[in-house]
Amino acid sequence: MSGELKGQVAIVTGGGRGFGRAIAQRFAAEGAAVTVTSRTTTQLEDTVRMIEEQGGRALAVSGDVARRKDVEQVVAATEKQFGKVTLLVNNAGVPDPFGPIGVVDPDRWWAAQEVHIRAPFLYISAVLPSMLEQGTGRIINISAIGGKVVAPYLSAYCVGKAAQIRLTELLAAETRDQGISVFAIDPGFVITALAEQTIASPDAQRWLPDMVKRLSARKQELDAGADLARCQQRCVDLASGRYDMLSGKYLVLDDDLDDLLLQLETDDITIIPSDH
């Protein structure tokens, strides 16, 4: 590895498995000190062990990403162990509930928004003041194509991911000249534990049978895990600072970042001037 993130301090939510674990491992391999957090302590400890076995530095702090007190404790523990946070990856997510609006339980639907919207907002709110004080910081929100398409019976997921993309755009607009860069990315198509949860869900099988079939078929493909490495590289590229001019963008893995730098004039985000 190139040590491209040496001296950086990162927090990765949902870091006990799947994309979160993979991103944390790669950040650590590139020299960053990494705190991983989720509600499952054993998974976090496994992630830390893997990182430390490769010579990296990592800290496990369990907590609920949608609980403000827990978020503040994660940030405080990170600062005490490693110093001020310079990188944040909001990765925690849930795939359900599945089903039509009016049928899905409103409380379960709202609980999904707590993870998709409240949690990133809490973490951003907790680390942003320090980033602004330092004059540098990068935030990566792990969103999905669901935030860009209309997928019936998947409203909880799609609304949450769409909100993440808009939050990314708004934060980028507010901090454009203050050294902060923020991105939303689609991490790719990998059969993670969340995908397995979707495949096994009776509600998903009933309301989204084609999606379940696609996920099941993906499990059998030889390159089923290829996007995990691509996602790791994309996160390192964005964390490195080389693509800060793309702050505010929603990016998919097939995007050519260098090409996008040359096309910034096509940016379609409308920024309404503030009266302040």
C-alpha positions as CSV (number, residue, x, y, z in Angstrom):
1,M,0.0,0.0,0.0
2,S,1.1,3.6,-0.6
3,G,0.4,5.0,2.8
4,E,-1.7,7.6,1.2
5,L,-3.8,8.3,4.3
6,K,-0.9,8.5,6.8
7,G,-1.7,10.8,9.6
8,Q,-5.5,10.7,9.0
9,V,-8.0,9.8,11.7
10,A,-11.2,8.0,10.5
11,I,-14.5,6.9,11.9
12,V,-16.4,4.2,9.9
13,T,-19.9,3.4,11.0
14,G,-21.2,-0.1,10.3
15,G,-17.6,-1.1,10.5
16,G,-18.2,-4.6,11.9
17,R,-18.9,-6.3,8.6
18,G,-19.4,-5.9,4.8
19,F,-18.5,-2.6,3.2
20,G,-17.7,-0.9,6.5
21,R,-15.2,-3.5,7.5
22,A,-13.6,-3.5,4.0
23,I,-13.3,0.3,4.0
24,A,-11.9,0.4,7.5
25,Q,-9.3,-2.2,6.6
26,R,-8.1,-0.4,3.5
27,F,-8.0,3.0,5.3
28,A,-5.8,1.4,8.0
29,A,-3.6,-0.3,5.4
30,E,-3.1,3.2,3.9
31,G,-1.9,4.6,7.2
32,A,-5.0,6.0,8.8
33,A,-6.0,5.4,12.4
34,V,-9.5,4.0,12.3
35,T,-12.4,3.7,14.7
36,V,-15.1,1.3,13.8
37,T,-18.5,1.4,15.4
38,S,-21.8,-0.5,15.3
39,R,-24.0,-2.2,17.9
40,T,-22.3,-5.6,17.7
41,T,-19.1,-5.6,19.8
42,T,-17.9,-9.0,18.6
43,Q,-17.9,-8.0,15.0
44,L,-16.1,-4.8,15.7
45,E,-13.5,-6.6,17.7
46,D,-13.0,-9.0,14.7
47,T,-12.4,-6.0,12.4
48,V,-9.9,-4.4,14.8
49,R,-8.1,-7.7,15.1
50,M,-7.8,-8.1,11.4
51,I,-6.5,-4.5,11.1
52,E,-3.9,-4.9,13.9
53,E,-2.7,-8.2,12.4
54,Q,-1.8,-6.3,9.3
55,G,0.1,-3.7,11.4
56,G,-2.7,-1.0,11.4
57,R,-4.2,1.0,14.2
58,A,-7.8,0.6,15.1
59,L,-10.3,1.1,17.9
60,A,-13.7,-0.6,18.4
61,V,-16.4,1.5,20.1
62,S,-19.9,0.0,20.1
63,G,-23.0,2.2,20.0
64,D,-26.3,3.0,18.3
65,V,-25.6,5.3,15.3
66,A,-29.0,6.9,15.8
67,R,-28.5,7.7,19.5
68,R,-26.8,11.1,20.0
69,K,-25.1,10.2,23.3
70,D,-23.6,7.1,21.7
71,V,-22.3,9.1,18.7
72,E,-20.7,11.7,21.0
73,Q,-19.0,8.8,22.9
74,V,-17.6,7.3,19.7
75,V,-16.2,10.7,18.6
76,A,-14.8,11.4,22.1
77,A,-13.1,8.0,22.3
78,T,-11.6,8.5,18.9
79,E,-10.2,11.9,19.8
80,K,-8.7,10.5,23.0
81,Q,-7.1,7.6,21.3
82,F,-6.0,9.0,17.9
83,G,-6.7,12.8,17.8
84,K,-9.1,14.9,15.9
85,V,-11.2,13.2,13.2
86,T,-10.3,14.0,9.6
87,L,-12.3,11.3,7.8
88,L,-15.9,10.1,8.3
89,V,-17.6,7.3,6.5
90,N,-21.3,7.0,7.1
91,N,-21.8,3.4,6.1
92,A,-24.4,2.0,8.5
93,G,-27.7,1.0,6.8
94,V,-30.7,-1.2,6.8
95,P,-32.5,-2.7,3.8
96,D,-36.0,-3.0,5.1
97,P,-39.0,-2.7,5.6
98,F,-40.3,-4.0,2.3
99,G,-43.8,-3.5,1.0
100,P,-46.3,-1.0,-0.2
101,I,-46.9,2.4,1.5
102,G,-50.0,1.9,3.6
103,V,-49.0,-1.7,4.4
104,V,-45.5,-1.4,5.8
105,D,-45.5,-0.5,9.5
106,P,-44.9,3.2,9.9
107,D,-42.7,2.7,13.0
108,R,-40.4,0.3,11.2
109,W,-40.4,2.7,8.2
110,W,-39.4,5.6,10.4
111,A,-36.8,3.4,12.2
112,A,-35.1,2.9,8.9
113,Q,-34.9,6.7,8.4
114,E,-33.3,7.0,11.8
115,V,-30.4,4.9,10.5
116,H,-30.3,6.4,7.0
117,I,-30.8,10.1,7.8
118,R,-30.5,10.8,11.5
119,A,-27.4,8.8,12.0
120,P,-25.3,10.5,9.3
121,F,-26.6,13.9,10.5
122,L,-25.6,13.1,14.1
123,Y,-22.1,12.0,13.0
124,I,-21.6,15.0,10.7
125,S,-22.8,17.3,13.4
126,A,-20.4,15.8,15.9
127,V,-17.2,16.0,13.7
128,L,-17.8,19.0,11.5
129,P,-17.0,21.7,14.1
130,S,-13.5,20.2,14.6
131,M,-13.0,19.7,10.9
132,L,-13.9,23.4,10.3
133,E,-11.5,24.5,13.0
134,Q,-8.7,22.4,11.4
135,G,-9.7,23.7,7.9
136,T,-9.8,20.2,6.5
137,G,-12.0,17.1,6.6
138,R,-13.6,14.6,4.2
139,I,-17.0,12.9,4.6
140,I,-18.1,9.9,2.5
141,N,-21.8,8.9,2.7
142,I,-22.4,5.4,1.5
143,S,-25.6,5.8,-0.4
144,A,-27.0,3.7,-3.3
145,I,-28.7,3.8,-6.7
146,G,-32.0,3.5,-4.7
147,G,-31.7,7.2,-4.0
148,K,-31.9,8.0,-7.7
149,V,-34.6,5.6,-8.9
150,V,-38.2,4.9,-8.1
151,A,-38.5,1.4,-6.8
152,P,-42.0,0.5,-5.7
153,Y,-42.2,-1.4,-2.4
154,L,-38.8,-0.2,-1.4
155,S,-39.8,3.3,-0.1
156,A,-38.0,3.2,3.2
157,Y,-34.6,2.4,1.6
158,C,-35.1,4.8,-1.4
159,V,-36.2,7.7,0.7
160,G,-33.3,7.3,3.1
161,K,-30.8,7.0,0.3
162,A,-32.2,10.0,-1.6
163,A,-32.0,12.0,1.6
164,Q,-28.4,11.1,2.0
165,I,-27.6,12.3,-1.5
166,R,-29.4,15.7,-0.9
167,L,-27.7,16.0,2.5
168,T,-24.3,15.5,0.8
169,E,-25.1,18.2,-1.7
170,L,-26.3,20.7,0.9
171,L,-23.3,20.1,3.2
172,A,-20.9,20.5,0.2
173,A,-22.6,23.8,-0.7
174,E,-22.3,25.1,2.9
175,T,-18.7,24.2,3.3
176,R,-17.4,24.7,-0.2
177,D,-14.8,27.3,0.7
178,Q,-13.9,26.0,4.2
179,G,-11.7,22.9,3.5
180,I,-14.5,20.3,3.8
181,S,-15.2,17.8,1.1
182,V,-18.3,15.5,1.2
183,F,-19.3,12.8,-1.2
184,A,-22.1,10.3,-1.7
185,I,-21.3,7.0,-3.3
186,D,-22.9,3.8,-4.5
187,P,-20.6,1.1,-3.1
188,G,-21.3,-1.5,-5.7
189,F,-23.1,-4.8,-6.0
190,V,-21.8,-7.2,-3.3
191,I,-23.7,-9.9,-1.4
192,T,-23.2,-8.6,2.1
193,A,-25.0,-9.5,5.3
194,L,-27.7,-6.9,4.4
195,A,-28.2,-8.5,1.0
196,E,-28.5,-11.9,2.7
197,Q,-31.0,-10.5,5.0
198,T,-33.0,-9.2,2.0
199,I,-32.9,-12.6,0.2
200,A,-34.2,-14.3,3.4
201,S,-37.0,-11.8,4.0
202,P,-40.5,-13.1,3.4
203,D,-41.6,-9.5,2.7
204,A,-38.9,-9.0,0.1
205,Q,-39.8,-12.4,-1.5
206,R,-43.4,-11.4,-1.7
207,W,-43.1,-7.8,-2.8
208,L,-39.7,-7.7,-4.6
209,P,-39.2,-11.2,-6.1
210,D,-37.2,-9.9,-9.1
211,M,-34.8,-8.2,-6.8
212,V,-34.4,-11.3,-4.6
213,K,-33.7,-13.3,-7.8
214,R,-31.0,-10.8,-8.9
215,L,-29.4,-11.0,-5.5
216,S,-29.5,-14.8,-5.4
217,A,-28.0,-15.0,-8.9
218,R,-25.2,-12.6,-7.9
219,K,-24.1,-15.0,-5.2
220,Q,-23.3,-17.6,-7.8
221,E,-21.1,-15.3,-10.0
222,L,-17.4,-15.7,-9.9
223,D,-16.7,-12.0,-9.4
224,A,-19.4,-11.6,-6.8
225,G,-17.0,-9.8,-4.4
226,A,-15.2,-7.7,-7.0
227,D,-16.9,-4.5,-6.2
228,L,-15.7,-4.7,-2.6
229,A,-12.2,-3.9,-3.7
230,R,-13.4,-1.2,-6.1
231,C,-15.3,0.4,-3.3
232,Q,-12.3,0.4,-1.1
233,Q,-10.2,2.1,-3.8
234,R,-12.9,4.7,-4.4
235,C,-13.0,5.6,-0.7
236,V,-9.2,5.9,-0.6
237,D,-9.3,8.1,-3.7
238,L,-11.9,10.4,-2.2
239,A,-10.2,10.4,1.2
240,S,-6.8,11.3,-0.3
241,G,-7.9,14.8,-1.3
242,R,-7.1,14.4,-5.0
243,Y,-10.8,14.8,-5.9
244,D,-12.0,17.5,-3.5
245,M,-13.2,19.5,-6.4
246,L,-16.0,16.9,-6.8
247,S,-17.4,17.6,-3.4
248,G,-21.2,17.3,-3.4
249,K,-21.3,14.7,-6.1
250,Y,-23.1,11.3,-6.1
251,L,-20.6,8.8,-7.6
252,V,-21.0,5.3,-8.9
253,L,-18.1,2.9,-9.2
254,D,-18.0,3.2,-13.0
255,D,-17.5,7.0,-12.8
256,D,-14.1,8.1,-14.0
257,L,-13.1,10.6,-11.4
258,D,-10.5,12.3,-13.5
259,D,-12.9,12.7,-16.4
260,L,-15.5,14.2,-13.9
261,L,-12.9,16.8,-12.9
262,L,-12.9,18.0,-16.5
263,Q,-16.7,18.2,-16.6
264,L,-17.4,20.3,-13.5
265,E,-19.1,22.9,-15.6
266,T,-22.0,20.5,-16.2
267,D,-22.8,20.4,-12.5
268,D,-26.6,20.6,-12.2
269,I,-26.8,21.4,-8.5
270,T,-28.7,24.7,-7.9
271,I,-27.4,26.6,-4.9
272,I,-29.9,29.3,-3.6
273,P,-27.9,32.3,-2.2
274,S,-28.4,32.8,1.5
275,D,-29.6,36.1,3.0
276,H,-27.0,35.7,5.7
